[in-house]
Amino acid sequence: MSESENVKRVLVVGDVMVDRYFYVGSTRQAPEAPIPVWDKIEHENRLGGAANVAHNLKALGGEDIEVFLAGIVENEAKKMIGKIGINTILCAGFDTMYKDRYVDKNTMKIVFRCDNIKEFHRQSLETFELSLRHFLEGHQFDAVIFSDYNKGSIGKNIVDLVSPHAKLKVVDSKRLDLSIYRGMDILKVNEMEYGSQGSCSAYPYVEGLFEHVVVTKGAKGAELRQAEKGQEVAQEGVVNLKYVVHSENFPSISVQAKDVTGCGDTHTAAMTFSLLKNSDVRMAVKFANECARNVVQKFGTSVVSK
């Protein structure tokens, strides 16, 4: 088998973001209000959202993994992503989603954050779908990750378009109704997102949509949940679904967390990377816990260190 045949191909689809960090300092108060006047000292850009998932995958896999990223950004951000070896299938349109964080240089505490976009321009969404549809013809992937921050890049049309082109299908989504992902292999959600599923009436239980559900719990690690196939019984026009959910906890070693920004992206990327090497889900959750523990000890949106 040739080296190229050993390389895994992964497509990350979703809400691409650029996290901009502005480091500031203050030596005076504003005359018009009792607030500090901040002077900009320096700034840096880091990849966020779906781009952070792709960046972590590339950091873990190196030359053994070929990462493709599909989302919506303008040309400047597209160039930034391409420089780190990620293949971009991006709409160079009107929109780039920025999260601007202003950081006190002395304390390294975030004093202010400003986001620029709540939803993407319709023309960008249409161009993105057309570009993706054209690219996917004749392409297959070992895995796809839907990195869905519920900002609008992903709809049922995108899910239906991409799904047939991948073997392993992983979902990391912040939307309440996850019906569009029915039948996918793995869902990764945090504890708060999982808790909100109780108010979703579109389906009786979220575990019924996926083969596995992984609930991340911060410093407590993660929980792996799987539904035992139930039986539907109709009584007087009402369908009752009998089901049993099995769960297993995977605690994490406690560390001093510096910043939790983007650690969920790292967890998703690491879990997918592990599953590409070995299909053992339990092993993948343990590995992802280790990688998430690695990045929370760094400041800001970061990638895992080997």
Backbone bond lengths (Angstrom), bond angles and torsions (degrees), N, CA, C in turn:
res aa  C-N    CA-C-N  psi(-1)  N-CA   C-N-CA  omega(-1)  CA-C   N-CA-C  phi
1 M - - - 1.468 - - 1.524 109.22 -
2 S 1.344 118.58 132.64 1.457 122.07 -177.70 1.514 111.07 -76.27
3 E 1.356 115.21 163.92 1.458 120.08 -179.72 1.517 110.84 -61.31
4 S 1.345 117.04 -38.40 1.459 120.05 -178.60 1.522 111.67 -63.83
5 E 1.340 117.02 -29.88 1.467 120.44 179.66 1.524 111.40 -74.11
6 N 1.326 117.69 -20.55 1.464 121.49 177.90 1.523 112.29 -83.26
7 V 1.332 117.53 -17.67 1.461 121.30 -178.54 1.524 109.90 -72.84
8 K 1.329 116.04 129.20 1.466 121.45 179.20 1.530 109.78 -88.92
9 R 1.316 114.87 141.16 1.468 121.19 179.95 1.535 109.17 -110.16
10 V 1.324 115.42 122.72 1.467 120.70 -178.24 1.520 109.42 -125.98
11 L 1.312 115.66 133.04 1.462 122.19 175.71 1.524 109.27 -107.12
12 V 1.323 116.62 124.39 1.462 122.30 174.15 1.525 107.32 -106.06
13 V 1.318 116.43 123.01 1.466 122.02 -178.50 1.518 108.57 -119.86
14 G 1.330 117.21 133.41 1.455 116.67 175.22 1.503 115.08 158.65
15 D 1.331 114.32 -156.14 1.462 122.69 -174.43 1.525 109.82 -84.15
16 V 1.331 115.28 102.41 1.465 121.71 179.26 1.526 109.06 -80.62
17 M 1.321 116.44 134.17 1.457 121.46 179.42 1.527 110.14 -133.18
18 V 1.321 114.99 155.61 1.463 121.28 170.04 1.523 106.92 -118.54
19 D 1.325 116.26 121.63 1.462 122.25 177.82 1.522 108.36 -92.81
20 R 1.332 116.54 114.75 1.461 121.43 -179.45 1.532 109.16 -103.46
21 Y 1.307 115.69 126.42 1.465 121.85 -179.57 1.524 108.90 -109.00
22 F 1.334 116.26 118.50 1.454 122.59 176.99 1.527 107.80 -107.23
23 Y 1.320 115.83 114.73 1.459 120.92 -179.54 1.529 108.45 -90.45
24 V 1.331 114.88 125.71 1.461 120.20 -171.05 1.531 111.03 -129.22
25 G 1.317 114.77 162.73 1.467 120.99 175.07 1.517 109.29 -140.21
26 S 1.320 116.35 158.46 1.468 120.04 -178.76 1.527 110.56 -139.57
27 T 1.333 114.64 135.95 1.474 120.51 176.99 1.515 111.82 -127.31
28 R 1.361 116.98 2.46 1.458 118.95 -175.34 1.523 110.90 -151.81
29 Q 1.322 114.83 161.64 1.455 122.75 176.85 1.521 109.82 -97.09
30 A 1.333 116.36 151.54 1.455 121.08 175.96 1.530 109.82 -74.27
31 P 1.332 117.94 137.66 1.476 119.52 -179.49 1.529 112.98 -70.96
32 E 1.337 116.56 -24.82 1.468 118.94 -174.52 1.518 113.89 -90.26
33 A 1.339 117.51 -10.34 1.463 121.24 -179.43 1.530 108.92 -161.19
34 P 1.360 117.50 153.75 1.479 120.03 -179.23 1.529 112.24 -77.67
35 I 1.322 115.93 63.68 1.464 122.22 -179.37 1.522 109.33 -133.67
36 P 1.326 117.32 153.00 1.469 119.29 177.40 1.528 111.01 -73.63
37 V 1.328 115.67 149.72 1.460 121.57 171.76 1.525 106.60 -96.09
38 W 1.339 115.41 121.26 1.464 120.08 -177.12 1.525 110.49 -97.67
39 D 1.312 116.38 131.99 1.460 122.49 174.90 1.523 109.07 -104.61
40 K 1.342 116.45 130.68 1.454 120.35 178.67 1.526 110.44 -72.36
41 I 1.338 115.89 130.97 1.461 121.84 -179.18 1.529 110.07 -103.85
42 E 1.330 116.31 -49.69 1.457 121.64 179.15 1.527 108.53 -160.74
43 H 1.333 116.14 169.62 1.466 118.38 176.41 1.519 109.61 -149.56
44 E 1.325 115.21 161.11 1.465 121.76 176.95 1.521 109.17 -147.11
45 N 1.327 115.67 154.18 1.459 122.22 177.67 1.524 109.77 -110.42
46 R 1.324 115.87 137.11 1.463 121.91 175.48 1.526 108.53 -130.04
47 L 1.321 116.24 153.55 1.458 120.99 -179.27 1.524 110.22 -80.28
48 G 1.319 115.98 133.42 1.458 120.72 -179.44 1.519 112.29 -126.57
49 G 1.332 116.00 174.04 1.457 121.28 178.21 1.517 111.93 60.30
50 A 1.340 116.36 -135.48 1.463 121.00 -179.57 1.521 111.70 -60.44
51 A 1.333 117.00 -31.25 1.466 120.58 178.61 1.528 111.01 -67.65
52 N 1.318 117.36 -31.90 1.465 120.83 176.79 1.525 110.62 -70.19
53 V 1.331 117.66 -37.17 1.466 121.14 174.77 1.527 109.69 -60.41
54 A 1.331 116.27 -48.07 1.463 121.21 179.63 1.526 111.42 -62.35
55 H 1.332 116.88 -40.41 1.469 121.59 -179.67 1.528 110.80 -64.07
56 N 1.323 117.07 -41.75 1.467 120.60 178.22 1.520 111.42 -66.05
57 L 1.320 117.39 -39.37 1.461 121.02 176.89 1.526 110.59 -60.03
58 K 1.334 115.97 -44.33 1.454 120.34 -179.43 1.524 110.91 -66.56
59 A 1.332 117.14 -37.99 1.465 121.15 178.41 1.525 111.27 -64.43
60 L 1.316 117.23 -36.36 1.467 121.81 179.92 1.522 112.29 -76.61
61 G 1.324 116.55 -41.43 1.458 119.90 -171.50 1.507 116.12 -93.29
62 G 1.335 116.85 -25.89 1.456 119.62 -179.01 1.519 111.68 57.75
63 E 1.325 116.20 -129.67 1.464 121.40 -178.03 1.529 112.49 -77.37
64 D 1.332 116.98 -8.65 1.470 120.28 -178.01 1.521 113.12 -86.84
65 I 1.332 116.32 -1.97 1.459 119.24 -178.82 1.521 109.07 -138.91
66 E 1.317 115.69 136.17 1.462 121.87 176.60 1.520 107.22 -108.23
67 V 1.326 115.54 115.61 1.459 121.01 -173.71 1.523 109.78 -105.19
68 F 1.328 115.24 129.05 1.454 122.17 175.52 1.530 107.74 -114.19
69 L 1.316 116.42 140.05 1.463 120.85 -178.48 1.523 109.56 -124.45
70 A 1.324 116.35 127.42 1.460 122.37 179.33 1.514 109.66 -120.91
71 G 1.323 116.04 120.23 1.451 121.18 179.56 1.513 109.75 -171.20
72 I 1.310 117.08 -162.28 1.461 121.91 -177.01 1.521 109.84 -120.99
73 V 1.339 115.93 118.24 1.472 121.28 173.25 1.528 108.86 -151.22
74 E 1.319 115.12 165.85 1.453 120.89 173.48 1.527 109.72 -84.72
75 N 1.322 115.66 174.81 1.458 121.04 -172.37 1.526 114.31 -60.76
76 E 1.335 117.85 -40.96 1.469 120.05 -176.08 1.522 111.51 -62.29
77 A 1.316 116.34 -43.48 1.467 120.16 178.60 1.526 110.29 -69.10
78 K 1.317 116.92 -35.00 1.459 120.91 177.82 1.524 110.75 -61.08
79 K 1.331 117.37 -41.47 1.464 121.61 178.00 1.529 110.62 -63.72
80 M 1.324 116.66 -40.34 1.466 121.79 179.47 1.525 110.78 -60.89
81 I 1.322 116.47 -41.58 1.474 121.47 -179.76 1.525 110.48 -68.79
82 G 1.322 116.13 -42.58 1.455 120.48 -178.40 1.522 113.71 -63.70
83 K 1.331 117.12 -29.21 1.467 121.08 -177.35 1.524 113.24 -64.91
84 I 1.330 117.53 -23.30 1.468 119.24 -178.20 1.534 111.80 -97.04
85 G 1.329 116.44 11.59 1.456 119.89 172.77 1.508 115.53 91.03
86 I 1.340 117.18 18.20 1.464 120.89 177.24 1.523 108.53 -99.11
87 N 1.326 116.30 130.24 1.464 121.05 177.36 1.524 109.09 -74.65
88 T 1.309 116.54 125.79 1.462 120.04 -175.73 1.521 111.22 -103.04
89 I 1.327 115.02 127.51 1.465 122.06 171.42 1.525 104.14 -116.69
90 L 1.316 114.96 71.02 1.450 119.05 -166.92 1.519 112.18 -117.67
91 C 1.302 115.07 147.57 1.452 121.17 175.39 1.523 108.31 -82.27
92 A 1.333 117.47 111.95 1.467 120.75 176.71 1.528 107.30 -82.68
93 G 1.317 116.01 73.69 1.456 121.87 -171.33 1.513 112.78 -107.46
94 F 1.323 114.97 -141.84 1.455 121.12 -175.34 1.521 112.65 -87.55
95 D 1.322 117.08 -16.57 1.463 119.79 -164.92 1.521 113.75 -118.89
96 T 1.316 115.47 136.56 1.458 122.91 160.09 1.518 106.53 -132.14
97 M 1.309 116.65 131.42 1.459 120.25 -179.96 1.526 109.42 -87.71
98 Y 1.327 115.98 116.92 1.456 121.78 -179.94 1.528 110.76 -110.36
99 K 1.330 115.27 142.08 1.459 121.79 166.92 1.524 106.14 -118.37
100 D 1.316 116.49 110.97 1.464 121.74 -177.72 1.525 109.59 -97.56
101 R 1.327 115.37 120.23 1.463 120.95 178.47 1.525 109.07 -115.21
102 Y 1.331 115.79 128.37 1.454 121.55 177.76 1.529 108.06 -101.24
103 V 1.320 115.39 122.85 1.462 121.54 -170.21 1.529 109.95 -118.22
104 D 1.332 116.32 126.31 1.470 121.52 174.57 1.529 108.13 -64.94
105 K 1.325 116.71 114.98 1.467 121.36 -175.55 1.525 112.13 -62.02
106 N 1.328 117.13 -28.88 1.472 120.59 -178.17 1.523 112.28 -76.10
107 T 1.338 116.50 -42.44 1.464 120.07 -175.35 1.525 112.93 -102.71
108 M 1.337 116.79 -13.68 1.477 123.29 -174.91 1.536 111.23 58.31
109 K 1.323 115.20 32.54 1.459 121.36 174.06 1.524 109.50 -102.53
110 I 1.338 116.18 140.23 1.456 120.34 177.13 1.530 108.94 -75.51
111 V 1.341 116.51 123.98 1.462 120.78 -177.48 1.527 112.32 -103.02
112 F 1.340 115.78 -15.45 1.464 118.54 -178.22 1.522 108.97 -164.43
113 R 1.346 115.87 144.37 1.465 120.87 174.73 1.518 109.56 -136.00
114 C 1.334 115.15 140.46 1.455 120.40 179.32 1.526 109.09 -137.44
115 D 1.345 117.32 126.23 1.465 122.73 176.62 1.527 108.57 -103.78
116 N 1.329 116.46 145.55 1.459 118.90 -173.42 1.524 115.19 -100.02
117 I 1.345 119.13 -18.31 1.460 120.80 -173.28 1.530 110.70 -134.58
118 K 1.316 115.99 133.46 1.459 120.95 171.21 1.522 110.97 -98.47
119 E 1.320 116.42 -30.15 1.460 120.21 176.76 1.519 108.92 -153.83
120 F 1.328 115.87 154.73 1.455 121.39 -176.88 1.530 111.38 -81.83
121 H 1.313 115.53 154.56 1.458 122.64 176.63 1.529 109.29 -63.95
122 R 1.326 116.69 141.23 1.465 121.18 -176.20 1.532 111.77 -59.32
123 Q 1.320 117.06 -38.79 1.458 120.05 -178.93 1.535 111.14 -65.31
124 S 1.336 116.31 -36.02 1.464 119.76 176.54 1.520 110.95 -64.06
125 L 1.335 116.72 -41.43 1.464 120.92 179.40 1.528 111.22 -63.86
126 E 1.327 116.33 -42.09 1.468 119.90 -179.99 1.522 111.42 -66.18
127 T 1.331 116.39 -42.23 1.462 120.37 179.47 1.524 111.02 -66.35
128 F 1.326 115.39 -38.26 1.470 120.63 178.52 1.525 110.90 -60.58
129 E 1.326 117.21 -47.72 1.466 120.20 -179.10 1.526 111.44 -62.91
130 L 1.327 117.28 -42.23 1.458 120.88 179.33 1.528 111.38 -63.18
131 S 1.341 116.00 -43.05 1.459 120.43 -179.98 1.522 111.12 -64.59
132 L 1.328 116.18 -42.40 1.456 121.06 -179.09 1.534 110.57 -67.02
133 R 1.312 116.56 -42.23 1.471 120.98 179.66 1.533 110.31 -60.20
134 H 1.319 115.77 -42.16 1.462 120.60 179.97 1.527 110.76 -65.94
135 F 1.335 116.89 -43.50 1.462 120.62 -177.16 1.532 112.29 -65.97
136 L 1.331 117.10 -39.92 1.460 120.92 -172.08 1.526 113.84 -68.64
137 E 1.310 118.00 -16.66 1.457 120.52 179.87 1.532 110.08 -60.41
138 G 1.325 115.80 116.57 1.461 120.41 178.61 1.515 114.88 83.71
139 H 1.353 118.65 4.14 1.465 121.21 -179.88 1.526 110.81 -109.21
140 Q 1.317 115.66 138.23 1.460 122.36 174.07 1.530 108.94 -128.49
141 F 1.340 116.11 150.33 1.459 121.67 -177.37 1.525 110.32 -128.88
142 D 1.316 114.91 151.60 1.465 119.47 175.72 1.522 110.77 -71.94
143 A 1.334 116.40 -28.18 1.469 120.02 179.41 1.520 109.41 -156.01
144 V 1.328 114.93 153.00 1.458 121.52 169.61 1.519 107.80 -127.29
145 I 1.317 115.63 139.76 1.466 121.48 173.87 1.524 107.50 -116.51
146 F 1.327 116.08 124.07 1.455 120.97 172.80 1.532 107.60 -93.86
147 S 1.331 116.31 104.64 1.466 121.51 179.85 1.522 107.69 -97.54
148 D 1.317 115.35 91.63 1.462 123.17 -166.40 1.530 110.24 -109.88
149 Y 1.333 115.72 100.24 1.466 120.85 176.57 1.531 111.86 -87.89
150 N 1.319 115.98 10.11 1.461 122.69 179.72 1.531 111.70 62.47
151 K 1.333 115.65 37.26 1.458 121.89 178.11 1.529 112.27 -101.20
152 G 1.335 117.11 -3.75 1.451 119.58 172.68 1.504 116.91 111.87
153 S 1.341 118.87 -9.52 1.465 119.67 179.89 1.520 111.49 -64.79
154 I 1.333 116.13 -34.12 1.470 121.25 -175.77 1.522 110.44 -109.19
155 G 1.320 114.75 127.15 1.457 122.40 171.07 1.523 107.70 -131.27
156 K 1.313 116.83 -179.37 1.468 119.61 179.97 1.528 111.33 -59.55
157 N 1.327 115.75 -33.04 1.468 119.26 179.24 1.527 111.49 -61.58
158 I 1.329 117.35 -40.39 1.466 121.48 179.87 1.522 110.67 -71.68
159 V 1.335 117.05 -41.57 1.468 121.15 179.27 1.524 110.55 -61.33
160 D 1.325 116.52 -46.65 1.469 120.71 -179.60 1.529 111.23 -66.19
161 L 1.313 116.71 -32.28 1.460 121.47 -179.93 1.522 111.82 -70.65
162 V 1.332 116.84 -41.92 1.465 121.83 -172.36 1.522 112.91 -85.37
163 S 1.320 117.71 -38.86 1.477 122.19 -170.31 1.527 115.17 -50.98
164 P 1.334 120.37 -43.59 1.469 119.11 -178.04 1.527 114.05 -65.34
165 H 1.323 117.53 -10.33 1.464 120.66 -175.14 1.528 113.29 -97.90
166 A 1.342 117.89 9.98 1.466 120.22 -178.11 1.516 111.58 -138.85
167 K 1.328 115.73 149.14 1.468 121.33 176.27 1.525 110.32 -81.31
168 L 1.309 117.05 -64.42 1.463 122.73 179.51 1.524 109.24 -88.49
169 K 1.343 116.46 131.57 1.465 120.99 -177.31 1.532 109.12 -123.42
170 V 1.337 115.61 116.08 1.466 122.80 -176.53 1.522 108.97 -116.75
171 V 1.331 115.88 137.09 1.463 121.40 -177.88 1.519 109.90 -122.47
172 D 1.335 115.80 131.76 1.465 122.38 169.89 1.519 105.23 -128.55
173 S 1.327 117.07 103.49 1.458 120.01 -170.24 1.517 112.36 -134.12
174 K 1.351 114.85 144.34 1.456 120.98 176.82 1.526 112.54 -103.32
175 R 1.324 117.45 2.50 1.462 118.86 179.93 1.523 110.35 -76.52
176 L 1.329 116.09 152.41 1.465 120.27 -178.78 1.520 111.56 -75.14
177 D 1.328 116.67 -48.94 1.462 121.00 -179.57 1.528 108.79 -90.05
178 L 1.331 115.97 110.82 1.460 121.89 -176.60 1.524 112.79 -99.59
179 S 1.323 117.08 18.32 1.470 121.33 -175.81 1.520 112.78 -58.16
180 I 1.336 117.70 -31.73 1.466 119.51 -176.65 1.529 111.80 -65.72
181 Y 1.343 116.72 -16.13 1.464 121.36 -178.97 1.533 113.12 -101.71
182 R 1.299 117.16 12.85 1.461 121.14 -178.31 1.537 110.46 -54.76
183 G 1.343 115.69 131.83 1.456 120.79 177.83 1.515 114.91 92.17
184 M 1.353 117.84 -1.87 1.462 120.63 178.20 1.529 110.33 -72.66
185 D 1.324 116.29 163.94 1.463 120.55 -175.44 1.525 113.32 -75.08
186 I 1.324 116.95 -49.73 1.469 120.00 -173.14 1.515 110.81 -138.07
187 L 1.310 116.43 135.76 1.455 123.71 168.72 1.516 108.44 -110.75
188 K 1.343 116.38 131.37 1.464 120.76 172.05 1.520 107.84 -114.67
189 V 1.326 117.14 122.14 1.464 122.42 176.82 1.519 108.58 -135.75
190 N 1.337 116.97 156.81 1.463 117.90 173.88 1.531 109.64 -86.13
191 E 1.290 115.78 174.63 1.467 121.69 -172.77 1.523 112.02 -61.71
192 M 1.327 117.29 -40.74 1.456 120.66 -179.52 1.527 110.95 -67.64
193 E 1.338 116.31 -42.21 1.467 120.40 178.91 1.524 111.12 -64.14
194 Y 1.324 116.33 -39.23 1.464 119.61 178.13 1.527 110.61 -64.65
195 G 1.339 116.39 -40.33 1.455 120.71 179.48 1.523 112.82 -61.89
196 S 1.333 116.15 -33.14 1.466 119.62 -178.91 1.523 112.19 -71.48
197 Q 1.337 117.63 -14.84 1.461 120.75 179.71 1.526 112.03 -64.39
198 G 1.329 116.64 -20.17 1.461 120.18 178.67 1.518 112.84 -64.39
199 S 1.348 117.08 -21.40 1.467 120.47 -178.96 1.526 112.19 -98.29
200 C 1.349 117.04 5.44 1.463 120.70 178.55 1.525 109.19 -92.14
201 S 1.322 116.75 122.87 1.462 120.87 -176.39 1.527 112.51 -98.91
202 A 1.344 117.40 4.91 1.457 120.25 -175.73 1.527 112.49 -73.92
203 Y 1.335 116.98 -19.62 1.461 122.13 179.41 1.529 107.71 -156.30
204 P 1.330 117.82 154.95 1.465 119.99 -174.27 1.524 114.21 -70.21
205 Y 1.323 117.79 -32.51 1.463 120.45 179.87 1.518 108.93 -159.34
206 V 1.339 116.47 141.04 1.459 120.92 -171.35 1.527 112.14 -69.46
207 E 1.335 117.72 -28.62 1.461 120.44 179.88 1.529 112.37 -62.58
208 G 1.330 116.50 -21.63 1.453 120.36 179.63 1.522 113.78 -72.62
209 L 1.340 116.55 -14.57 1.458 120.11 -178.88 1.526 112.97 -87.45
210 F 1.338 116.80 -24.45 1.457 121.80 -170.50 1.521 111.51 -125.71
211 E 1.320 114.87 157.73 1.458 120.09 174.71 1.530 110.19 -67.78
212 H 1.336 115.91 -41.38 1.467 121.97 178.66 1.519 109.14 -139.19
213 V 1.322 116.82 145.78 1.458 123.01 172.37 1.523 107.75 -122.78
214 V 1.323 116.27 126.66 1.463 121.46 178.59 1.520 108.06 -112.67
215 V 1.334 115.80 120.08 1.462 122.06 -179.23 1.531 107.90 -106.70
216 T 1.335 116.23 114.08 1.465 119.50 178.18 1.527 109.52 -84.10
217 K 1.340 115.35 142.05 1.463 120.95 -173.22 1.525 112.03 -129.20
218 G 1.328 116.19 34.91 1.456 119.78 177.10 1.509 112.28 62.49
219 A 1.329 115.19 -129.93 1.469 120.92 -177.57 1.527 112.62 -64.64
220 K 1.338 116.89 -17.97 1.471 120.48 -179.28 1.526 112.90 -83.08
221 G 1.353 117.31 -4.97 1.460 119.49 178.27 1.514 112.79 97.85
222 A 1.322 117.25 -133.20 1.467 121.24 -176.60 1.515 110.77 -149.76
223 E 1.317 114.80 158.88 1.464 122.24 178.62 1.525 108.90 -121.94
224 L 1.307 116.17 131.97 1.463 122.34 177.29 1.525 108.20 -101.10
225 R 1.339 116.41 124.23 1.455 121.40 -176.66 1.528 109.81 -123.58
226 Q 1.339 115.61 138.93 1.459 120.76 -179.37 1.511 109.13 -144.86
227 A 1.327 115.88 133.74 1.462 120.69 -178.71 1.514 110.52 -89.41
228 E 1.315 115.00 136.37 1.461 120.83 171.27 1.515 106.91 -82.62
229 K 1.310 116.18 131.11 1.457 119.86 -175.55 1.525 110.84 -55.83
230 G 1.325 114.57 126.52 1.456 119.38 -176.85 1.519 112.65 -98.39
231 Q 1.301 115.47 -166.03 1.459 121.49 -177.91 1.524 108.61 -134.09
232 E 1.323 116.07 132.46 1.451 120.49 179.38 1.528 110.04 -90.57
233 V 1.324 115.19 129.09 1.465 120.37 -178.92 1.530 108.32 -125.81
234 A 1.312 117.05 119.22 1.462 121.50 -179.18 1.519 110.09 -91.31
235 Q 1.318 116.55 128.12 1.464 121.47 177.95 1.520 107.98 -133.90
236 E 1.320 115.33 114.35 1.459 121.54 178.41 1.527 111.59 52.30
237 G 1.330 116.11 44.51 1.458 120.36 176.27 1.510 115.21 84.30
238 V 1.329 117.27 -2.80 1.462 120.94 -179.78 1.529 109.42 -106.84
239 V 1.319 116.42 132.80 1.457 120.33 179.27 1.525 109.09 -99.07
240 N 1.314 115.41 119.22 1.465 120.44 176.59 1.518 109.15 -103.80
241 L 1.286 116.47 127.57 1.455 120.35 -179.13 1.526 109.25 -103.64
242 K 1.334 115.60 119.76 1.459 120.70 176.94 1.524 108.51 -92.74
243 Y 1.295 116.21 130.26 1.455 118.41 -179.40 1.528 110.47 -153.17
244 V 1.323 114.16 156.33 1.464 122.05 175.23 1.525 107.44 -130.22
245 V 1.320 116.34 131.50 1.465 121.05 178.64 1.518 109.21 -108.68
246 H 1.320 115.16 123.44 1.458 120.51 176.57 1.526 108.87 -96.03
247 S 1.322 116.51 138.72 1.463 119.11 -179.59 1.522 110.60 -134.79
248 E 1.324 114.62 152.80 1.460 121.74 177.74 1.515 108.37 -142.99
249 N 1.320 116.06 131.62 1.463 121.19 -178.98 1.522 111.13 -94.02
250 F 1.336 114.49 141.13 1.456 121.61 177.17 1.529 107.76 -124.26
251 P 1.334 116.90 91.41 1.462 120.08 -177.27 1.521 111.32 -66.57
252 S 1.322 115.07 156.08 1.461 121.21 179.11 1.523 109.22 -113.65
253 I 1.333 116.03 149.18 1.460 120.50 176.44 1.519 108.78 -68.75
254 S 1.304 117.74 130.54 1.459 122.44 -175.94 1.534 111.27 -70.29
255 V 1.341 115.35 134.31 1.459 121.65 175.92 1.520 108.44 -135.36
256 Q 1.322 116.09 165.75 1.456 121.10 175.91 1.526 108.51 -80.06
257 A 1.320 116.98 106.41 1.470 121.11 -177.27 1.519 110.09 -77.95
258 K 1.330 115.62 127.80 1.461 121.35 177.33 1.527 110.94 -92.10
259 D 1.344 116.62 -39.41 1.462 121.06 -177.38 1.527 108.27 -161.77
260 V 1.329 116.96 127.21 1.466 120.50 -177.86 1.530 112.19 -93.97
261 T 1.338 117.00 1.40 1.463 120.39 -178.97 1.520 110.86 -56.81
262 G 1.324 116.93 124.43 1.457 122.14 174.34 1.513 115.97 78.84
263 C 1.341 118.36 1.64 1.470 118.23 -177.41 1.529 111.40 -68.49
264 G 1.332 117.19 -26.50 1.463 119.78 175.22 1.518 111.65 -66.07
265 D 1.335 116.23 -37.36 1.467 120.45 175.93 1.522 110.51 -62.19
266 T 1.328 115.76 -42.82 1.465 120.62 178.64 1.519 110.88 -62.02
267 H 1.331 116.76 -42.82 1.467 121.48 -179.46 1.530 110.40 -60.26
268 T 1.326 116.44 -44.99 1.463 120.75 179.83 1.526 111.35 -63.62
269 A 1.326 116.19 -45.80 1.462 120.56 -179.48 1.522 111.40 -62.92
270 A 1.343 116.36 -44.05 1.469 120.86 -177.53 1.523 111.53 -67.27
271 M 1.311 116.75 -39.11 1.459 120.62 179.31 1.538 110.14 -64.02
272 T 1.320 116.22 -43.18 1.468 120.61 178.79 1.521 110.82 -64.89
273 F 1.323 116.31 -43.78 1.467 121.19 179.30 1.525 110.90 -59.04
274 S 1.320 116.83 -43.94 1.461 121.20 179.89 1.528 111.02 -64.32
275 L 1.334 117.15 -41.39 1.457 120.93 -178.77 1.534 112.28 -67.20
276 L 1.314 116.99 -26.30 1.456 120.20 177.04 1.531 111.36 -71.33
277 K 1.330 115.90 -25.58 1.463 120.55 178.96 1.509 111.65 -91.53
278 N 1.336 116.21 -33.83 1.461 122.06 -177.27 1.529 107.43 -151.59
279 S 1.293 118.26 128.99 1.469 121.75 -173.46 1.524 114.11 -77.53
280 D 1.322 118.47 8.22 1.461 123.12 -179.08 1.533 109.35 -76.08
281 V 1.335 116.77 110.13 1.461 121.45 -177.08 1.523 111.39 -66.88
282 R 1.314 116.99 -38.19 1.467 120.35 -179.80 1.536 110.25 -61.80
283 M 1.316 116.34 -43.11 1.458 120.97 177.93 1.533 110.45 -63.93
284 A 1.329 116.40 -37.26 1.458 121.10 -179.45 1.528 111.26 -65.80
285 V 1.336 117.74 -40.37 1.464 121.19 179.05 1.529 110.38 -65.48
286 K 1.319 116.67 -41.85 1.467 120.34 178.33 1.523 110.79 -61.77
287 F 1.329 116.41 -44.85 1.463 120.78 -179.68 1.529 110.47 -63.92
288 A 1.327 116.68 -41.72 1.461 120.76 179.50 1.523 111.40 -63.69
289 N 1.333 117.12 -38.08 1.465 120.70 175.78 1.522 111.00 -58.77
290 E 1.335 116.61 -43.30 1.466 121.26 179.97 1.529 111.11 -62.90
291 C 1.326 116.14 -42.42 1.462 120.15 -178.74 1.531 111.18 -68.65
292 A 1.330 117.24 -40.24 1.462 120.53 177.77 1.520 110.54 -64.08
293 R 1.336 116.18 -38.53 1.464 120.22 177.03 1.528 110.85 -62.73
294 N 1.309 116.29 -32.44 1.465 121.59 178.62 1.527 111.40 -64.79
295 V 1.340 117.18 -47.54 1.463 119.63 -172.66 1.529 113.42 -78.08
296 V 1.330 118.67 -26.17 1.466 118.70 -179.58 1.521 112.13 -69.91
297 Q 1.319 116.75 -11.77 1.464 120.44 177.03 1.531 111.96 -87.83
298 K 1.350 116.04 2.19 1.459 121.08 178.33 1.520 109.34 -110.38
299 F 1.320 116.26 160.04 1.463 119.85 177.58 1.519 110.18 -88.15
300 G 1.330 115.74 134.57 1.446 121.21 173.40 1.515 114.00 77.92
301 T 1.328 114.92 -177.64 1.456 121.81 178.30 1.521 108.37 -64.38
302 S 1.334 117.08 119.43 1.457 120.78 -171.41 1.521 110.84 -136.92
303 V 1.351 114.91 165.24 1.458 120.35 175.08 1.521 108.58 -110.08
304 V 1.317 115.05 156.43 1.466 121.65 -176.64 1.528 110.23 -68.84
305 S 1.323 115.91 143.28 1.451 121.95 175.39 1.527 108.92 -99.18
306 K 1.318 117.01 135.25 1.458 120.64 179.64 1.525 110.36 -71.98
